[in-house]
Amino acid sequence: MVRNPFIIIALLFLTSLICLTGESEPLPKPSQWIPQDAILTFELSNPQALFDVILGAKVEKAITSVPEFQALTNENGFKEFLGVVHYLETALATDWKAAVKSLLGEGAVFSVLPEDQLVFTADSTNPDLLTQLHDILFGFAKNDAEQHGDSDRVKLKEYNGVTGYSFGNDEVHCIIGNRFVLSNKSNILKRIIDNRTNVEYESLSNLNHYKNAQMDIDPEAALTAFLRMDILNQVSGINNALTRNLNPMAALLAAGITDSLSASNWLLAELCIDEENLLLSTEIDGKLDMSGPMAFIGTNDRVGAALPMIEVPNQIASFSFFRDLYKFYSAKDDLFPERTSGLIFFENMMGIFFTGRDLTEEVWKEIKPEIRFVAAEQKFDSSTGIPAVQLPSFAVVFKLFHPETFGIVAEEAWQKAIGLINFTRGQNALPGLLIDRPVYKDVKMTLTYFPSVGEEDKSKQDIRFNFRPTLARVKDNLILSSTDQLAEDIIDSVLLEEKNPPEKISNVHSLVQLDVDRLASILESNRETIVRNDMVEKGKTKEQAEAEQVMLTRIMQYFNQVSLQVGAQDDTPQAELKLSLNLPAAE
């Protein structure tokens, strides 16, 4: 027999601790409670990574420094809201940021089910805080219902050992352990309560598609999204949108993504976040059929490798694609069985420009799959004139298999196109383009431009003065640019590549980069025009239109760059979207 009182006390303490632990056993993962017919599920799996940024000093400064937010703090409604927050902080003996971190500290899940059914769960690191907050909100709701003569609106009811609540309408919720569960349908909540301990329950976590998607999730991902493509593909409207590519340009850019989605059972998206970047990556289980019409994005049954993007001064956007135009156009009857009138018109026009040459065998076959595009902010010279509406310059760069011969053919087609533009403008009594042949770094260009003779106000010239269409050939590169300024910058970049040939990016067929600060500069330069258009077309007041433009510019200043990379690994499409942040320094 144990006689030492200290040992007895210790044993009683351990026994009570074991009992308490048994009563509050860790709950299964929320996905074990979510019905497996959920169409879309968001999971906050790494809350701390999100809190570090969203609730950090930099984001707080970015929000509070906006004049519109400062004005909002003076409104009565906002002051009342702050009063409620302060009351809750006092009643819960914590600040609102700490409360949010506690209430969502173990993660959260939001699911969309068929027939507009919704489920939300949140796991708290502090169950007592969750209960206290709920009790306070329940009291608020009950008092409000009684004051409005609708006391039956707020309800509570026991079901299978769990107390369920409703604050009104179709909202129902309960608290089980440290988990808050909310739905807009009582039958869903009952279904969860009935099966919360049933390991054989047909839950999301027991779905093979979900298990397969979870295998390669980045442990650093703050948020994930799981989409049931097998369910969506049964919806006729969505299936038609994914399987019918009626627009050749969209089909060329999408590069089999829609076909892969239509053949997929699921799509998974992951978001990793820190103070400098947001990184969103996606994966599906559908395969690219490289042996069929989609062969234009690869070689030897594999996804092709795109070249690095061209970089120029004042760059706004840059694109790099691997697209075999010869294979693409050869498969047009399979890709577009119902030939559109636009495609027929395009063929007729190209036949004129290329002197009747076969478009497939004698034009597209001469162009290599590596195609690049770039757009840049223009710098205008006040002595020669500044357009009232300032557009960015843009250019496409092709690589040719036989630049010595086909380069001449392309230049002839270019000059015919300029001639057609002049003929059409002449019919409408509009000024035409003049042709010049300047030389830049030993590269002879074909430059066309609108003469400014007779233009009185050079500070607000016509929109046509944004354009100085230019063709240039450098080695095997064919440059088609909207201005000679951009053409010269591209020549510099291409010549630099000749000295240091870039390595292709394997398993990547599409690269996109957007420089947000430059885009914001373009919007700022055209603010007056944009405001005027919003007033005329959308019926806004000048103050409303200006406020929207200011707000848009301020939001954009918090981003440096947006980049997108699309490709495939083992014929499985993958995409990665990266947003580089420019948050203000915390004081």
C-alpha atoms as one frame of an Amber mdcrd trajectory, in Angstrom:
protein
   0.000   0.000   0.000   1.237   3.494  -0.856   1.370   5.615   2.304   3.356
   8.694   1.201   0.805  11.560   0.827   2.911  13.303  -1.814   2.842  10.187
  -3.990  -0.931   9.908  -3.487  -1.385  13.550  -4.517   0.840  13.004  -7.572
  -1.148   9.923  -8.610  -4.452  11.811  -8.190  -3.058  14.657 -10.325  -1.894
  12.273 -13.072  -5.256  10.463 -12.982  -7.162  13.715 -13.344  -4.845  14.794
 -16.140  -5.423  11.501 -17.967  -9.174  11.924 -17.549  -9.059  15.456 -18.870
  -6.952  14.333 -21.800  -9.449  11.597 -22.578 -12.291  14.137 -22.596 -10.405
  16.449 -24.929  -8.764  14.003 -27.277  -7.373  15.644 -30.420 -10.061  15.886
 -33.049  -9.561  14.243 -36.450  -8.515  16.480 -39.313 -11.325  18.746 -40.554
 -11.205  16.961 -43.922 -12.410  13.843 -42.062 -15.649  15.712 -41.338 -16.162
  17.345 -44.742 -18.423  15.292 -47.077 -16.453  13.966 -50.033 -18.881  15.443
 -52.570 -17.467  18.884 -51.720 -16.736  20.612 -55.026 -14.253  23.194 -53.756
 -12.341  23.181 -50.483  -9.994  25.837 -49.110  -7.713  24.800 -46.247  -5.746
  27.203 -44.091  -3.096  24.652 -43.205  -0.281  26.931 -42.032  -1.997  29.856
 -40.296   1.150  31.319 -38.782   2.677  31.997 -42.219  -0.447  33.941 -43.154
  -0.620  35.790 -39.827   3.020  36.876 -40.080   2.179  38.811 -43.244  -1.505
  39.779 -43.000  -1.279  40.853 -39.355   2.281  42.145 -39.656   3.452  45.720
 -39.249   4.118  46.230 -42.981   0.575  45.356 -44.072  -0.839  47.415 -41.205
   1.151  50.430 -42.346   0.124  49.853 -45.979  -3.556  49.956 -44.975  -3.501
  52.713 -42.364  -1.404  55.054 -44.530  -4.060  55.145 -47.267  -5.987  58.462
 -47.037  -9.280  56.671 -47.739  -8.752  54.489 -44.666  -7.910  57.509 -42.569
 -11.135  59.167 -43.729 -13.065  55.984 -42.899 -11.892  56.119 -39.276 -13.851
  59.380 -38.839 -17.180  57.872 -39.911 -19.701  56.950 -37.208 -20.200  53.408
 -38.467 -16.494  52.686 -38.266 -16.269  54.235 -34.800 -19.116  51.986 -33.645
 -17.292  48.988 -35.091 -14.117  49.940 -33.231 -16.202  50.288 -30.076 -17.465
  46.724 -30.429 -13.925  45.474 -31.036 -12.668  47.323 -27.952 -15.516  45.853
 -25.857 -14.654  42.334 -27.007 -10.958  42.891 -26.324 -11.804  43.997 -22.777
 -14.270  41.158 -22.169 -11.860  38.540 -23.500  -8.779  40.133 -21.924  -6.853
  40.089 -25.184  -6.264  42.232 -28.261  -7.977  41.483 -31.559  -4.833  40.251
 -33.337  -4.051  37.751 -30.579  -7.704  36.648 -30.639  -7.607  36.010 -34.393
  -4.391  34.033 -34.039  -5.943  31.941 -31.263  -9.298  31.354 -32.938  -7.717
  30.240 -36.239  -4.403  29.065 -34.863  -4.912  25.394 -35.667  -6.256  26.048
 -39.153  -9.548  26.540 -40.951 -11.486  24.909 -43.800 -14.165  26.273 -46.116
 -16.020  23.942 -48.498 -18.596  24.430 -51.218 -20.915  21.474 -51.769 -23.619
  20.792 -54.369 -26.929  22.668 -54.121 -25.271  25.783 -52.624 -24.331  24.052
 -49.398 -21.445  25.568 -47.438 -19.327  24.346 -44.541 -16.764  26.281 -42.512
 -14.615  24.952 -39.688 -12.017  26.724 -37.536  -9.759  25.081 -34.978  -8.716
  27.259 -32.047  -5.582  26.986 -29.949  -7.635  28.331 -27.032 -11.015  26.556
 -26.641 -11.918  28.711 -23.626 -11.502  31.874 -25.693 -13.678  30.369 -28.431
 -16.412  29.533 -25.921 -16.244  32.966 -24.271 -16.506  34.758 -27.583 -19.421
  32.587 -28.662 -21.265  33.231 -25.396 -20.869  36.983 -25.867 -22.032  36.883
 -29.484 -24.938  34.616 -28.538 -26.008  37.192 -25.955 -25.754  40.011 -28.514
 -27.840  38.069 -31.031 -30.468  37.114 -28.465 -30.866  40.685 -27.184 -31.100
  42.025 -30.734 -33.766  39.455 -31.650 -35.821  40.319 -28.549 -35.553  44.063
 -29.225 -36.962  43.489 -32.718 -39.781  41.254 -31.465 -38.318  38.165 -33.097
 -37.059  36.130 -30.167 -37.501  32.850 -32.060 -34.822  33.886 -34.521 -32.002
  32.852 -32.150 -32.188  29.172 -31.274 -30.233  26.417 -29.573 -30.986  22.708
 -29.707 -29.332  19.512 -28.562 -28.542  16.922 -31.208 -26.637  13.702 -30.634
 -24.833  15.092 -27.613 -23.907  18.401 -29.272 -25.540  21.802 -28.763 -26.367
  23.456 -32.047 -27.077  27.175 -32.437 -28.625  29.478 -35.003 -28.460  33.267
 -34.973 -30.995  33.566 -37.774 -31.884  32.742 -41.366 -30.333  29.427 -42.481
 -27.143  29.757 -40.415 -26.408  26.857 -38.033 -23.263  26.170 -36.010 -21.803
  24.337 -33.071 -18.605  23.994 -31.058 -17.028  20.557 -30.648 -13.888  20.600
 -28.545 -11.702  23.346 -29.987 -13.479  23.298 -33.350 -16.115  25.744 -34.548
 -18.361  24.312 -37.272 -20.679  26.489 -39.372 -23.039  25.689 -42.244 -25.952
  27.210 -44.125 -27.835  23.886 -44.069 -28.864  22.082 -40.899 -28.744  18.674
 -42.608 -25.019  19.147 -43.346 -24.279  20.023 -39.728 -26.238  16.976 -38.541
 -24.367  14.822 -41.035 -21.050  16.017 -39.603 -22.144  15.511 -36.002 -23.421
  11.994 -36.742 -20.172  10.960 -38.428 -17.548  12.854 -36.445 -16.137   9.621
 -35.002 -16.923   7.348 -37.963 -13.631   6.454 -39.659 -15.539   4.801 -42.525
 -17.546   7.950 -43.230 -17.421   9.005 -46.900 -15.420  12.087 -46.096 -13.060
  14.194 -48.178 -10.017  12.681 -46.497 -11.143   9.184 -47.566 -11.462  10.197
 -51.212  -8.658   8.813 -53.385  -8.553  11.960 -55.536  -7.978  14.061 -52.404
  -5.314  11.663 -51.122  -3.446  11.798 -54.441  -3.576  15.596 -54.502  -2.215
  15.832 -50.948   0.888  13.739 -51.677   3.076  16.559 -53.007   1.801  19.522
 -51.002   4.502  21.936 -49.891   4.646  21.863 -46.062   5.287  25.620 -46.156
   2.010  26.319 -48.004  -0.225  28.616 -45.976  -3.385  27.938 -47.967  -4.472
  25.177 -50.340  -7.484  24.786 -52.601  -8.817  21.435 -53.835 -11.247  21.451
 -56.762 -13.220  18.389 -57.903 -12.845  18.612 -61.691 -14.623  15.260 -62.115
 -17.782  16.878 -60.729 -17.432  20.135 -62.651 -16.799  18.329 -65.926 -20.257
  16.793 -65.632 -21.793  20.257 -65.926 -22.539  20.734 -69.622 -21.745  24.448
 -69.731 -18.335  24.002 -68.098 -17.509  20.921 -70.165 -18.349  22.730 -73.394
 -16.186  25.688 -72.387 -13.217  23.381 -71.772 -13.568  21.153 -74.825 -14.544
  23.637 -77.535 -11.748  25.970 -78.588 -13.463  28.191 -81.128 -10.893  30.988
 -80.836  -7.562  30.087 -82.510  -5.596  32.680 -80.530  -7.020  31.441 -77.225
  -6.235  27.843 -78.204  -2.677  28.830 -79.124  -2.061  30.598 -75.814  -3.918
  28.131 -73.584  -1.740  25.345 -75.033  -3.819  22.322 -74.073  -4.652  23.526
 -70.564  -8.403  23.363 -71.189  -8.124  19.857 -72.666  -6.122  18.695 -69.647
  -8.665  20.184 -67.248 -11.501  18.414 -69.033  -9.601  15.129 -68.579  -8.746
  15.788 -64.913 -10.330  14.499 -61.731  -8.924  17.238 -59.529  -6.997  20.498
 -59.384  -4.833  21.523 -56.460  -3.585  25.053 -55.785  -1.073  25.969 -53.069
  -0.245  29.426 -51.721   3.074  30.126 -50.032   3.485  33.599 -48.571   6.063
  35.844 -46.933   6.676  39.589 -46.730   8.329  39.618 -50.148   6.382  37.143
 -52.283   3.100  35.394 -52.855   3.673  32.097 -54.665   0.677  30.251 -56.101
   1.313  26.885 -57.755  -1.223  24.545 -59.347  -1.273  20.900 -60.318  -3.839
  18.623 -61.979  -3.945  14.894 -62.650  -4.964  15.217 -66.308  -2.321  14.396
 -68.902  -1.272  16.295 -72.010  -1.765  14.215 -75.144   1.377  15.255 -76.981
   0.741  12.821 -79.825  -2.383  14.647 -80.992  -3.214  18.247 -81.900  -1.404
  19.487 -78.765   1.972  18.515 -80.284   2.531  22.187 -81.140   3.747  22.882
 -77.580   6.505  20.292 -77.641   8.975  18.123 -79.482   9.439  14.349 -79.448
   6.303  13.828 -77.363   7.608  16.134 -74.626   6.773  19.709 -73.650   9.130
  22.136 -75.345  11.585  24.446 -73.614  10.967  28.194 -73.819  13.759  30.745
 -74.056  14.303  33.216 -71.205  12.262  36.383 -71.636  13.707  39.439 -73.366
  14.565  42.282 -71.010  14.524  45.927 -72.148  14.585  49.316 -70.401  11.217
  50.612 -69.134   9.739  47.139 -69.548   6.069  46.623 -68.697   5.553  43.020
 -69.766   7.527  40.202 -71.321   6.383  36.839 -72.664   8.215  33.790 -73.914
   6.442  30.845 -75.530   7.299  27.539 -77.103   4.706  27.255 -79.872   5.313
  25.366 -83.091   3.170  27.411 -85.477   3.691  24.850 -88.243   2.286  22.002
 -86.128  -0.464  24.248 -84.777  -1.691  25.309 -88.183  -1.329  21.805 -89.602
  -3.747  20.604 -86.905  -6.289  23.377 -87.515  -8.907  20.966 -88.884  -8.702
  18.910 -85.675  -8.500  21.924 -83.375 -11.184  23.917 -85.191 -13.425  21.510
 -87.105 -15.877  24.354 -87.660 -13.638  26.872 -89.391 -14.549  30.411 -88.304
 -15.000  33.299 -90.729 -12.190  35.112 -88.919  -9.759  32.295 -89.686 -10.753
  32.260 -93.369 -10.299  36.045 -93.587  -6.884  35.688 -91.938  -5.796  33.106
 -94.499  -6.893  35.322 -97.379  -4.980  38.328 -96.017  -1.847  36.296 -95.368
  -2.047  34.976 -98.900  -1.877  38.562-100.177   1.054  39.530 -97.962   3.073
  36.390 -98.760   2.345  36.424-102.499   0.237  33.287-102.540   2.726  31.117
-100.693   1.297  28.114 -98.876   0.692  29.377 -95.356   1.479  26.058 -93.686
   4.448  24.740 -95.652   6.079  27.972 -96.829   5.406  30.433 -94.006   4.787
  28.824 -90.601   7.309  26.071 -91.294  10.032  28.746 -91.560   9.433  30.004
 -87.991  11.065  28.332 -85.000   8.865  27.478 -81.963  10.629  29.968 -79.666
   8.470  33.118 -79.800   8.903  36.134 -77.532   6.885  39.273 -76.915   7.737
  42.427 -74.978   5.963  45.680 -74.078   7.617  48.810 -72.685   6.766  52.319
 -71.580   7.593  54.903 -74.211   9.665  57.987 -73.536   8.394  60.822 -75.681
  10.410  63.830 -76.831   8.564  67.099 -76.279  10.393  68.640 -79.283   8.845
  66.089 -81.658   5.510  65.741 -79.874   3.699  63.933 -77.061   0.420  62.063
 -77.708  -2.561  62.988 -75.564  -3.074  59.272 -74.930   0.257  57.570 -74.238
   0.310  53.876 -75.150   3.102  51.411 -74.436   5.204  50.130 -77.309   5.160
  46.407 -78.040   7.016  43.926 -80.208   7.148  40.256 -81.146  10.414  38.451
 -81.856  10.444  35.339 -84.041  13.368  33.057 -84.760  13.763  31.844 -88.344
  15.141  28.584 -89.705  16.392  30.280 -92.914  16.849  33.985 -92.104  18.788
  34.726 -95.302  15.905  33.718 -97.576  12.727  33.912 -95.532  13.829  37.183
 -93.903  13.420  38.875 -97.301   9.982  37.283 -97.742   8.911  38.541 -94.301
  10.148  42.059 -95.053   8.218  42.122 -98.324   5.069  41.043 -96.472   5.688
  43.783 -93.885   5.935  46.478 -96.544   2.774  45.194 -98.224   0.965  45.451
 -94.888   2.173  49.049 -94.489   1.005  49.772 -98.025  -2.447  48.361 -97.245
  -2.646  50.538 -94.118  -1.725  53.630 -96.163  -4.257  52.739 -98.861  -7.033
  52.289 -96.305  -6.176  55.508 -94.463  -5.978  57.360 -97.774  -9.524  56.264
 -98.620 -10.610  57.877 -95.358  -8.587  61.068 -95.977  -6.212  60.247 -93.110
  -2.430  60.791 -93.043  -0.323  57.816 -94.075   2.988  56.315 -92.996   6.353
  57.226 -94.495   9.081  54.595 -94.874  12.709  55.030 -93.855  15.701  52.637
 -93.630  17.835  53.759 -90.666  20.788  51.716 -89.405  21.313  50.885 -85.729
  24.473  49.012 -84.693  24.978  47.734 -88.235  21.371  46.509 -88.355  19.292
  48.011 -91.151  15.695  48.585 -90.030  12.522  49.256 -91.991  10.958  52.143
 -90.091   7.580  53.718 -90.831   6.240  56.824 -89.159   3.583  59.519 -89.332
   4.991  62.940 -90.261   4.272  65.671 -87.709   4.254  68.504 -90.230   1.318
  70.811 -89.594   0.715  69.587 -86.035   0.129  72.754 -84.007  -0.150  71.457
 -80.432   2.730  69.044 -79.933   1.873  68.542 -76.256  -1.353  66.672 -77.098
  -0.870  64.938 -80.403  -3.155  62.374 -82.007  -3.022  58.775 -80.784  -1.351
  57.693 -84.061   1.918  59.254 -82.898   2.303  56.361 -80.444   3.232  54.214
 -83.432   6.372  54.009 -85.542   6.077  50.435 -86.916   9.523  48.912 -87.384
  10.955  45.669 -88.756  14.516  44.554 -88.034  16.488  41.356 -88.694  19.347
  40.328 -86.406  20.961  36.960 -87.157  18.042  34.510 -87.031  15.778  36.962
 -85.145  12.916  38.751 -86.862  11.731  41.762 -84.834   8.316  43.327 -85.501
   7.880  46.360 -83.247   5.363  49.169 -82.846   8.240  51.683 -82.458  11.859
  52.017 -83.499  12.754  52.907 -79.910  11.720  49.462 -78.681  13.215  47.766
 -81.745  16.608  49.270 -80.898  16.350  48.088 -77.281  15.533  44.578 -78.481
  18.468  44.660 -80.889  20.712  45.454 -77.922  19.263  42.531 -75.991  19.535
  40.111 -78.922  23.137  41.098 -79.648  23.976  40.501 -76.004  22.409  37.044
 -76.262  24.626  36.293 -79.252  27.652  36.720 -76.971  26.101  34.747 -74.105
  23.542  32.302 -75.560  20.691  31.759 -73.055  19.756  28.284 -71.882  16.243
  27.129 -72.596  13.992  26.392 -69.619  13.147  22.698 -69.712   9.556  21.517
 -69.230   8.278  25.107 -69.475   6.370  26.248 -72.553   5.048  29.617 -71.332
   6.640  32.462 -69.363   4.888  35.720 -68.517   6.197  38.677 -66.529   4.381
  41.920 -65.676   6.203  44.868 -64.077   3.473  46.488 -61.999   5.320  49.728
 -61.242   5.683  50.474 -64.975   2.036  49.650 -65.564   1.098  52.063 -62.786
   3.218  54.710 -64.498   1.262  54.200 -67.745  -2.033  54.586 -65.898  -0.772
  57.735 -64.190   0.291  59.246 -67.528  -3.192  58.627 -68.909  -5.179  59.464
 -65.787  -6.975  62.411 -67.381  -8.116  60.336 -70.361  -9.192  57.378 -68.197
 -11.173  59.661 -65.882 -12.901  61.304 -68.844 -13.826  57.929 -70.348 -15.236
  56.705 -67.016 -17.365  59.827 -66.806 -18.716  59.419 -70.341 -19.077  55.628
 -70.551 -19.928  54.734 -66.935 -21.711  57.906 -65.840 -19.391  58.572 -62.908
 -18.670  61.982 -61.484 -15.190  63.386 -61.929 -14.511  62.953 -58.222 -15.596
  59.285 -58.294 -13.526  58.484 -61.385 -10.433  60.215 -59.990 -10.806  58.498
 -56.610 -10.947  55.079 -58.314  -7.805  55.773 -60.318  -5.943  57.006 -57.250
  -6.975  53.920 -55.280  -5.935  51.579 -58.114  -2.534  53.245 -58.369  -2.025
  52.995 -54.608  -2.869  49.294 -54.597  -0.482  48.657 -57.476   2.369  50.378
 -55.653   2.444  47.477 -53.193   3.482  45.048 -55.955   6.738  44.949 -57.874
   6.238  42.172 -60.358   3.849  39.415 -61.385   5.253  36.350 -63.140   3.647
  33.189 -64.485   5.334  29.965 -65.524   3.390  27.168 -67.248   4.705  23.796
 -68.315   4.476  20.108 -67.562   6.308  17.407 -65.673   5.826  13.869 -66.990
   3.064  15.212 -69.268   1.165  16.584 -66.240   0.442  20.331 -66.603   1.782
  22.586 -63.862   1.647  26.345 -63.338   3.285  28.754 -60.919   2.178  32.337
 -60.305   4.465  34.634 -58.310   3.647  38.109 -56.990   6.589  40.100 -55.671
   5.440  42.463 -52.925   6.586  46.003 -52.231   5.244  46.578 -48.732   6.283
  49.752 -46.886   8.947  49.405 -44.237   7.555  49.091 -40.723   8.490  51.902
 -38.361
